[in-house]
Amino acid sequence: MILKSNHLPIRILVAEDQETDAFFIEQAFAQSDVENQVFLVKDGQEVMDYLMQSVGNDSNPRPDLIFLDIKMPRKDGHETLREIKSQDDYKDIPVIIMSGSQAIDDIKKSYSNGANAYVSKTNGFDDMIELVEAVEKFWFLRAKLPRKSDA
Amino acid sequence: MMNLFVKTLSLIALYIIASYVAWSMAMPPYFASVFWPAAGVSLGFVFLYGARLLPGVFLGAFLSFLLSPVGNDPNVEGLLAASFLGLGAATQAYLGAYLIKKFVRHNTQFQTLRSIVLFCVLGALSGVVASSIALGLFLQTDRIHIDGALTFWEAWFMGDALGIVLVAPMTVLALSWRDVSLRRFLAIFVPIFFCLIIVIGLFANLRGQDFREKQDRFAGSVEMVKREVFSKFSSYYEAVSAIQSFYKSSENINHQEFSTFVEYTLLQNPDIHALAWVPYVSHKDKERFLQAGRKIYGDNFRIRSVVYKDGSDDIDAAVYMPVLYAEPYEEVKPYIGIDLWSDIQRRKALEHAKDSDAVSASEPISFMNAGDAQGLGFILAAPIYDHYHPYPNIKNTGHAGFKGAVVGAFYYHEAVEDIMNSWRDRGIELRIEVELDGEMSIVYQSQDNNSDKSVVDGFVIDVPYDFAGQKWILHFYMNHVHFNDNLNLSIWYALVIGLVFLSFSSMFLMALTGQSAAMKELVDEKTAELSDKNKFLNVVMDTVPDMIFVKDSEFKIVQANQAFFDKYSPDIREGIIGTTGLEQFPKNERKGYLINDKIALEEGFSETQEFITDYQGEVRTLETRKQRFYDEDNKAFLMGYARDVTDLLSTQQKLETILDTTADGLITIDESGTIETYNKACEDIFGYDAEVAIGKNIDMLIPEYHKSHADFLKHGDHVVSQNRSQLEATRKDLSRFPIDISIAEVKLGSRRIFSAVIRDISEKKKAEELALQITQIFNSAIIEFYIFDAETMEFVFVNNGAINNMGYSEDELLGHRPSDFVEAYADEEFAVMAEKLLSGESERVDFDMRHKRKDGSYYDVAANLQLTTFNGRPAFIASMLDITERNKVTQELKRSNKELESFAYVTSHDLKAPLRHVSMSASFFKDEYADKLDEKSMELLDVMISGANRMQNMIESLLRYSRVGRDGVELKDVDLADVLDVVLENLSDDINDNHANVNVGTLPVVGADRYLMIQLFQNLIQNALKYSKADEAPIITLAYEEEKAFFKFSVADNGIGIDPTYSDKIFQIFQRLHRDNEYNGVGIGLSICQRIIEFHGGSITLDKDYEGGAKFDFTLPKVFY
């Protein structure tokens, strides 16, 4: 299922318990060609909370894309993903699992739970930027959104 | 003896006849004949009759020599010569015969070319003997000169050789005429004899013609000589006559006139010795005459006697006829005054002249001044009378007026000699004879210096010559040396050629006829032999009880023996010859014979059983063999052989049927152990066919037979006794097996044979042994075995495993039920399982059960239950495996694995995050603050990043390694071809960048985890790509072989290779053989490969012998357990 957003900036919800990672993800999105707005949460529970509050809430708008880490306190990525995909309200939001794990079990599990993509956390910042752009482009390029500079 | 005498006489006669024939053809002077058939005759006789005929040869040669033209003076020398020649001929004949017998054979009939040629060559060779002896003899006796020795020898040898070659074989053939067919005899003799006559006739004709030509030439020459001689004599006569005429025409003639007149005549005839005027002076006129003479010649002129005597100047006689004038004066001066009347020889001529008024010649006189024969001459006296007679044809008969005579002296001898000299090259000789006092005296002999006065026949001419009152005879003849020297040799050449041709012809004829004669003889011989054999064969055939018959290609009976006829009605017997004989048999049988006949005719052979109904109506069984042959005309015929086996079959068949249907092996052997009978069961037991085994020694089958039965075989009771034992026997394939053998002695008349009944007990033994072994295994097994009766459910067997594990003794267990020890067995569940087995619904039942030992402790078993038969009753057999320990271990393992897994997971995750943060921070730092950092700081940031990355990789690898076979493994059939497609796709960038060539052949399907397989092959190929040579495009070859239980793969590359000393190290984790910057990687790829392979039950090794790169061999089981 591919959703095309028709509004800008695209809103991205990132669930990442590790601040460092979160920082780099934010930075990467900040440097991306695609105009975006990142909302950061610390774990799966917060994701679910965010989503529940997002209805009719401008400060917590419904995300166009969710980045989930797997290993998170309280509610891990797998559980969160399962919940998102099991609720009709949210299941059409693309979820990308972004994990440091490369275990097959994790990958399989992610996909079987309905993840839209499984990407590995990168070691370099450049890679992270590339990754983020690739994801953005993959999902949104077809909307032919104008670039930031063009806006 | 008589025979020998006749033969000898015949030989001598033939010898002499042959000699005559030869001489008639011989070249003068007859020493050698170009053809000497006598030699052939001798050789033929001696060859046939042996050395006892040698005296005959000797005598023949001896006599024929004496009778020959050259030997016809039987003096001592002649006899001696004849003896030598006889000896020579005998020796030659003996030698020739000896040689021929040695090399040909004793009694040849010249049937082969070899015998003919050898006979002729060797015979001809023997001709050397006689010719050599003759040469010696003739040289010794001066009959021939040494110069002609070779020619002589050659001629003689050739004569003998020709004689032998032509005549000897004919003689032999003629003498052995009894053994030679008339046809052959005529075929040889008629043409040869005919040709011989032609040759000889031609020769005689040629020679006669030649002879006559010579005769004619001789006569012509003689005529010429005669004329010359006559003309000479006539010239003498004319000279004297001329002077006489002169005197007649003149009254008186003085000395001067005479000289002048005579001078001319002398000039004409220079060989006239003298011409003189001799007046007739009576005593009363002596003085007047002397005066007249002295007037001419001076005072010394006197009348002198012819006979010189000292001082006998004056002779006193009544009448004188002294020489008054004589010319040529200077030469004949001494004759002046010689009284010719005083000499009786001259006076005869003078008186004859005076009385006859005719010119008269004296007899030959030896003139005084010449002492040699050449001085022989004669005088011619022409009378002169006183008165001229006008009619000279009227003779003056008164003689009264006889005045004197004109006398000429002639050397006729010298003159004739001159003439003869000019004819000498014609070989003409002349002898002149004159009649003196009624007898003929030789007065001239031409210079024939040949001592032998033999005359050449036909070359003698006598010419009588009356000359001036003298009777001369000129005897001309041929000088035979000249004659012989001037032979026309071509005639003899022709003869020789003819004879040689004849010789070859005779040889050819003999060979030709000989061959056919030999063939005919051989044929006759063989025919006779065959007919003897045939008779014998017929007799033999008739005594044979089996049927023997010959049929032609139309299956008509040509010949058959008595036994054959006996099958037909005795009434028709021979009547069936020439027919097919089929009418005698029932119609339904006929076809069968015909078919068999046809098969034999077409295929060459048939062997069948035929059934015939004989004339007595009995059906007989015949074993028939028919064989095709071809006769001389290449026509096929059949030879048949049939045996009536009806009676034999009936008894034998029964016996054989019994023997062959017996399951036990039956063999009969004689005392030495030779197999005589061998039934069908034996073929199965020993593997040998009956045909092979029969006739062989029993040792072949039962090596110990003689040893183990020695006593029995030796003593062998007179009564039938038995001897039963177990032995080892050998099969055809040389395998050994136990047999049970019973031997019985059987007496067959005087023979002892042994019959043996053999049973192969190897199966039985094997089964016994197996049972024993199984029992042992059962007993000693740790697994518990229980057998309990299907009805009573009571234990009938328990093994040691059961006793040990349960803690009950065998006695405590047997006779009790399973439920007595484990209550669960009394449950309904167990009864259902048992019922399944009893009803046949399932063959085995597996279940887990908890057993209770005697001591009250429990243990878990994996049980298996099956239905079987024990001691003839249905029973359950249960096997129990104590799985208490196994269960414990499994659980423990599961737990620890789980712990490890979560530990590894958590660890890796938690380890990885900080590392990621380090590298991420560093890289972010580098990006964001690049313009604020110096070079050194940038470098250090790089070090930080790469270090963190490396650490990350290692952790990831470690995790991967630990996870192999743990999470998400799914074993199923994996097509490696598909796997490789994925791998190559994954690696396509790498492959393309390296320009690598990856050769993948066909690949099998293996039972494995697909993901692991991808990982395995990817790692291996990646590895190969990574460690490629810098300057060489990588070539990677993936291959596999199928082995019994596994596939054997190999991945080979042409890279930098691996030092074999590290062959084990390379599989250790994080073991790298290269420095970090040389080749990338953390050094866990091969470890993972090894782990994947081992997880699947295979193994991987480095091929240490592989050169030119690295090669890994690994195996994967065909089925994953």
Chai-1 contact restraints between the chains, C-beta under 6 A:
chainA,res_idxA,chainB,res_idxB,connection_type,confidence,min_distance_angstrom,max_distance_angstrom,comment,restraint_id
A,Q18,B,A913,contact,1.0,0.0,6.0,A-B,restraint_1
A,T20,B,H917,contact,1.0,0.0,6.0,A-B,restraint_2
A,F24,B,M920,contact,1.0,0.0,6.0,A-B,restraint_3
A,K71,B,H909,contact,1.0,0.0,6.0,A-B,restraint_4
A,G100,B,H909,contact,1.0,0.0,6.0,A-B,restraint_5
A,G100,B,K912,contact,1.0,0.0,6.0,A-B,restraint_6
A,G100,B,A913,contact,1.0,0.0,6.0,A-B,restraint_7
A,S101,B,H909,contact,1.0,0.0,6.0,A-B,restraint_8
A,Q102,B,E956,contact,1.0,0.0,6.0,A-B,restraint_9
A,I104,B,G968,contact,1.0,0.0,6.0,A-B,restraint_10
A,D105,B,D967,contact,1.0,0.0,6.0,A-B,restraint_11
A,D105,B,G968,contact,1.0,0.0,6.0,A-B,restraint_12
A,K121,B,R916,contact,1.0,0.0,6.0,A-B,restraint_13
A,N123,B,R916,contact,1.0,0.0,6.0,A-B,restraint_14
A,N123,B,S919,contact,1.0,0.0,6.0,A-B,restraint_15
A,N123,B,N949,contact,1.0,0.0,6.0,A-B,restraint_16
A,N123,B,Q952,contact,1.0,0.0,6.0,A-B,restraint_17
A,G124,B,S923,contact,1.0,0.0,6.0,A-B,restraint_18
A,F125,B,M920,contact,1.0,0.0,6.0,A-B,restraint_19
A,F125,B,S923,contact,1.0,0.0,6.0,A-B,restraint_20
A,F125,B,F924,contact,1.0,0.0,6.0,A-B,restraint_21
A,F125,B,D927,contact,1.0,0.0,6.0,A-B,restraint_22
